[in-house]
Amino acid sequence: MAGDALTLFASWAAARAALVALAAGAVAAAEPLVARALAIGPPLGHHEARLAEAELAAARGDPGCAGLAGAPFAGPRPTGTWSPRPVCAGSPDCRTAGAS
């Protein structure tokens, strides 16, 4: 698959593609992308993968969404990265979970 040799970028690309799919309402299309983002690459790439995982959980109506939404922000952030807090597709519990 494209990007397999550049796993950091493959992870980022899969996470971002999942977010695009979720924004378009394509939850089923986002599922394998989130799985790929979490499975490939170094921890730096997994930060965005966990954000996409939280958005996917919210789109599914998963009650564990709030915990997932806060997870990327609970520990130290990878150096040099910044990401907005997840919106979590309108879930009131999830929307504030990552807020500081």
BAFI-873032 format. One line per 2 residues: number of its first residue (from 1); for each residue x negated, y, z of N, C-alpha, C. Coordinates in nm, 2 decimals. Each point is the difference from the previous one (the first is absolute). Layout:
BEGIN
NUM> X Y Z X Y Z X Y Z | ...
This chain:
BEGIN
1> -0.08 -0.12 0.00 0.08 0.12 0.00 -0.09 0.12 0.00 | 0.05 0.11 -0.06 -0.08 0.12 -0.01 -0.03 0.06 0.14
3> -0.12 0.04 0.02 -0.04 0.06 0.13 -0.05 -0.10 0.10 | 0.00 -0.13 -0.03 -0.05 -0.10 0.10 -0.14 0.03 0.04
5> -0.09 0.05 -0.09 -0.14 0.02 0.04 -0.01 0.13 0.08 | 0.09 0.09 -0.01 0.00 0.13 0.07 0.12 -0.01 0.10
7> -0.02 -0.08 0.11 0.11 -0.03 0.08 0.06 0.12 0.08 | -0.08 0.10 0.04 0.05 0.11 0.06 0.10 0.07 -0.09
9> -0.03 0.02 -0.12 0.09 0.07 -0.09 0.12 -0.08 -0.04 | -0.02 -0.13 -0.01 0.11 -0.09 -0.02 0.10 0.00 0.11
11> -0.05 0.01 0.12 0.09 0.01 0.12 0.08 0.13 -0.01 | -0.07 0.11 -0.02 0.06 0.13 -0.01 0.11 0.01 -0.11
13> -0.04 -0.06 -0.12 0.09 0.00 -0.11 0.13 -0.07 0.03 | -0.02 -0.12 0.06 0.12 -0.08 0.03 0.09 0.07 0.10
15> -0.06 0.06 0.10 0.08 0.07 0.11 0.07 0.12 -0.07 | -0.07 0.07 -0.08 0.07 0.12 -0.06 0.11 -0.05 -0.10
17> -0.03 -0.10 -0.08 0.10 -0.06 -0.09 0.12 -0.04 0.08 | -0.02 -0.06 0.12 0.11 -0.05 0.08 0.09 0.12 0.05
19> -0.07 0.11 0.03 0.07 0.12 0.05 0.09 0.06 -0.12 | -0.06 0.00 -0.12 0.07 0.05 -0.12 0.13 -0.09 -0.02
21> -0.02 -0.13 0.01 0.11 -0.10 -0.02 0.11 0.03 0.10 | -0.04 0.02 0.13 0.09 0.02 0.10 0.08 0.13 -0.02
23> -0.07 0.11 -0.04 0.06 0.12 -0.03 0.11 -0.01 -0.11 | -0.03 -0.09 -0.09 0.09 -0.03 -0.11 0.11 -0.10 0.04
25> 0.00 -0.05 0.12 0.10 -0.09 0.05 -0.02 -0.14 -0.04 | -0.12 -0.04 -0.05 -0.04 -0.13 -0.04 -0.07 -0.08 0.11
27> 0.08 -0.04 0.10 -0.06 -0.06 0.12 -0.07 -0.13 -0.04 | 0.07 -0.08 -0.08 -0.06 -0.13 -0.04 -0.13 0.01 -0.08
29> -0.01 0.11 -0.08 -0.13 0.02 -0.07 -0.11 0.05 0.10 | 0.04 0.06 0.11 -0.10 0.05 0.09 -0.06 -0.11 0.09
31> 0.08 -0.11 0.02 -0.05 -0.10 0.10 -0.13 -0.07 -0.04 | -0.02 -0.04 -0.13 -0.13 -0.06 -0.03 -0.11 0.10 0.00
33> 0.03 0.13 -0.03 -0.10 0.10 0.00 -0.05 0.03 0.14 | 0.09 0.00 0.10 -0.04 0.02 0.14 -0.09 -0.12 0.04
35> 0.05 -0.12 -0.03 -0.08 -0.12 0.04 -0.14 0.01 -0.06 | -0.01 0.04 -0.12 -0.14 0.01 -0.07 -0.08 0.11 0.07
37> 0.06 0.11 0.03 -0.07 0.11 0.06 -0.06 -0.04 0.14 | 0.08 -0.08 0.07 -0.04 -0.05 0.14 -0.11 -0.11 -0.01
39> 0.00 -0.07 -0.11 -0.08 -0.12 -0.01 -0.14 0.02 -0.06 | -0.01 0.12 -0.07 -0.13 0.02 -0.08 -0.07 0.13 0.06
41> -0.13 0.00 -0.01 -0.07 0.12 0.03 -0.04 0.01 0.15 | -0.08 0.11 0.03 -0.05 0.03 0.13 0.11 0.07 0.09
43> -0.03 0.02 0.13 0.10 0.06 0.08 0.04 0.14 -0.04 | -0.09 0.08 -0.07 0.03 0.13 -0.05 0.12 -0.01 -0.09
45> 0.01 -0.10 -0.08 0.11 -0.01 -0.09 0.13 -0.05 0.07 | -0.02 -0.07 0.11 0.12 -0.05 0.07 0.07 0.11 0.08
47> -0.06 0.11 0.02 0.08 0.11 0.06 0.12 0.04 -0.09 | -0.02 0.02 -0.12 0.11 0.03 -0.09 0.09 -0.12 -0.02
49> -0.06 -0.12 0.00 0.08 -0.12 -0.01 0.10 -0.01 0.11 | -0.04 0.04 0.13 0.09 -0.01 0.11 0.11 0.11 -0.01
51> -0.03 0.11 -0.06 0.10 0.10 -0.02 0.11 -0.05 -0.10 | -0.05 -0.07 -0.10 0.10 -0.05 -0.10 0.08 -0.12 0.07
53> -0.07 -0.07 0.08 0.07 -0.11 0.08 0.11 0.06 0.08 | -0.02 0.11 0.07 0.10 0.07 0.08 0.12 0.05 -0.09
55> -0.03 0.05 -0.11 0.10 0.05 -0.09 0.09 -0.12 -0.05 | -0.07 -0.11 -0.03 0.07 -0.12 -0.05 0.09 -0.05 0.11
57> -0.05 0.00 0.12 0.09 -0.05 0.12 0.12 0.09 0.01 | -0.02 0.13 -0.01 0.12 0.09 0.01 0.10 -0.02 -0.11
59> -0.06 -0.02 -0.12 0.09 -0.02 -0.12 0.08 -0.13 0.02 | -0.05 -0.10 0.07 0.07 -0.12 0.03 0.09 0.01 0.12
61> -0.01 0.10 0.07 0.08 0.02 0.12 -0.05 -0.08 0.12 | -0.13 -0.03 -0.01 -0.07 -0.08 0.11 0.00 0.08 0.13
63> 0.05 -0.06 0.11 -0.01 0.07 0.13 -0.14 0.02 0.05 | -0.10 -0.07 -0.05 -0.14 0.02 0.04 -0.07 0.11 -0.07
65> 0.08 0.08 -0.08 -0.06 0.11 -0.08 -0.07 0.10 0.09 | 0.06 0.03 0.11 -0.06 0.11 0.09 -0.14 -0.04 0.04
67> -0.02 -0.13 0.04 -0.13 -0.04 0.04 -0.10 0.00 -0.12 | 0.04 -0.04 -0.12 -0.08 0.00 -0.11 -0.04 0.14 -0.04
69> 0.10 0.09 0.01 -0.03 0.14 -0.04 -0.11 0.07 0.09 | 0.00 -0.04 0.12 -0.10 0.06 0.09 -0.14 -0.07 0.00
71> 0.00 -0.12 -0.05 -0.12 -0.08 0.00 -0.12 0.07 -0.07 | 0.02 0.05 -0.12 -0.12 0.07 -0.07 -0.06 0.11 0.08
73> 0.08 0.06 0.09 -0.05 0.12 0.07 -0.04 -0.03 0.15 | 0.02 -0.13 0.04 -0.03 -0.03 0.14 -0.14 -0.01 0.03
75> -0.08 -0.05 -0.10 -0.14 -0.02 0.02 -0.08 0.11 -0.07 | -0.13 -0.01 0.00 -0.08 0.10 -0.07 0.03 -0.01 -0.15
77> 0.00 0.12 -0.06 0.02 0.01 -0.15 -0.13 -0.02 -0.06 | 0.00 -0.06 -0.12 -0.12 -0.02 -0.08 -0.06 0.14 -0.03
79> -0.13 0.02 0.01 -0.06 0.13 -0.02 0.03 0.05 -0.14 | 0.04 0.13 0.00 0.02 0.07 -0.12 0.13 -0.02 -0.07
81> 0.10 -0.06 0.07 0.13 -0.02 -0.06 0.10 0.08 0.07 | 0.11 0.03 -0.07 0.11 0.07 0.06 0.12 -0.05 -0.08
83> 0.11 -0.04 0.07 0.12 -0.04 -0.06 0.11 0.05 0.08 | 0.11 0.04 -0.07 0.12 0.05 0.07 0.06 -0.11 0.08
85> 0.08 0.04 0.10 0.07 -0.10 0.08 0.11 -0.06 -0.09 | 0.03 -0.13 0.01 0.10 -0.06 -0.09 0.14 0.06 0.03
87> 0.08 0.01 -0.10 0.14 0.05 0.01 0.09 -0.11 0.04 | -0.03 -0.12 -0.05 0.07 -0.12 0.04 0.14 0.00 -0.05
89> 0.02 0.05 -0.12 0.13 -0.01 -0.07 0.12 0.03 0.08 | -0.01 0.10 0.09 0.12 0.05 0.06 0.04 -0.07 0.13
91> -0.08 -0.09 0.05 0.03 -0.07 0.13 -0.04 0.10 0.11 | 0.10 0.04 0.08 -0.03 0.09 0.11 -0.10 -0.05 0.10
93> 0.00 -0.13 0.03 -0.10 -0.05 0.09 -0.14 0.01 -0.06 | -0.01 -0.03 -0.13 -0.13 -0.01 -0.07 -0.05 0.14 -0.02
95> 0.08 0.09 -0.03 -0.03 0.14 -0.04 -0.09 0.07 0.10 | 0.02 -0.03 0.13 -0.07 0.07 0.10 -0.11 -0.09 0.07
97> -0.01 -0.12 -0.05 -0.09 -0.10 0.07 -0.14 0.04 -0.01 | -0.04 0.06 -0.11 -0.14 0.03 -0.02 -0.03 0.14 0.04
99> 0.10 0.08 0.03 -0.03 0.14 0.03 -0.07 0.02 0.13 | -0.09 0.10 0.00 -0.07 0.02 0.13 0.05 0.12 0.06
